[in-house]
Structure formats: C-alpha cells, structure tokens
Amino acid sequence: MRAVVLNCTLKKSPDASNTQLLADVVVMALEQRDVEVRTFRVVDHDVPPGVVTDLGEGDEWPMLHDELLNAEILVVATPTWVGHPSSVAQRVIERMDAMISEQDDEGRPVAYNRVAGVVVTGNEDGAHHVISEVAGALGDIGYTVPGQAWTYWNMGPGPGPSYPDTVHGHDWSKSTGEAMAANLHAVAQALAKSPIPPPPSSS
C-alpha cells in the first residue's frame, strides 16, 4: 500500500517545517503498517493557480497528480494562518478540483476507493475549522475520509510558541496522529477488498 503526504507549509526547503514534524508522526505510524510513504513539500514545486490538471510547460502539478493516483492514502498537512488553511493548501485543493471529472476505467471518479486525512499545526486557534475545510473538499473530490482521520496541534487562542518550541500538547497530537494512521490504513484495506462501485448513471 502507498501513501502520499502533501506538506502545504509556506516554507521552502531546507527551512524547517513545523507541519512536517507532526506529519512525520503519521508517516511513521503508516510505515509501521508496511505502507510506502512519499512526502512532497508543495511549495518546492512550480504549481501555478488553476482548476485543471495540466497547465502546460513548467507546471509541476501533473507529477504530483500522478503520485496521488499511484497512492491509496493521501495526507494533506497544512499550517493555520489567520484561522484558515495555508494558501498552498487552498491551491492544492483547487488543482485537485479537476479530479472530480476524471474517471477510471470503470467510470468512477479517480479519487474513489482512496482515503484521505488531514494534519494541522499552528500557534493560533482554528484547527477544527481548517480540518473541516480540507476534509470537506477532499470528500467532494471523491476521497473517503474515515472517522477521526486527522490530528492537530496548536497553542490555543492568541500567539505563542511553535510546535518544536514546546512540549505542550505533543502527547495528545502524537496519539491522535497514530490513531489517524490506523484508521486510514484500515479503511484503505476495506475499500481494496470491497470497492465503491461507479455512481449511478444520470441518463
């Protein structure tokens, strides 16, 4: 089984990503279940705005799109900025919009029978709102989002230290991330055994 993590931090490599630190908890838990995981920091790639899969020369989204289609599990990891997903996460969702109309050989949206979850960090409040926005979009696209397929960390209201600067809440975020990985893996296995059929024809 394969998984892709799209880290939607605003920081380009090699700058440290707080979001990656929490995403790595999920990565390790997936790898313990023999899942092959590939992580991409989206901001390191040329992904221009748009709502189609391929915008032509220089567009690196088609490579990431292929990675999504080669994986049964997707994790979208994003920081929180002014109470919302990062602009990079929003761009990813907009580019994934084209997948709604893409179909597999059996007439299903290509995201069917794939599972997705969300990782959120931020030294401000708003994590549940961010999870709702991202998970809702992934469901629209066709992914199955299992129950409790998320983890987050924040410091609560107002500004404060970032994830690596404190031990506050780490145990809870870690255990929740491990549960997220277990739920993603279990539902991906279930869908592999009993796939969702193509949607009923509207004709």
Salt bridges, closest charged atoms under 4 A:
ASP59 OD2 - ARG95 NH2 2.56
GLU60 OE1 - HIS45 ND1 3.01
ASP66 OD1 - HIS65 ND1 3.75
GLU67 OE2 - ARG38 NH1 2.66
GLU72 OE2 - ARG2 NH2 2.89
GLU102 OE1 - HIS65 NE2 2.74
ASP104 OD2 - ARG108 NE 2.93
GLU106 OE2 - ARG108 NH2 3.46
GLU133 OE2 - HIS84 ND1 3.50
GLU133 OE2 - HIS129 NE2 2.70
GLU178 OE2 - LYS174 NZ 2.53
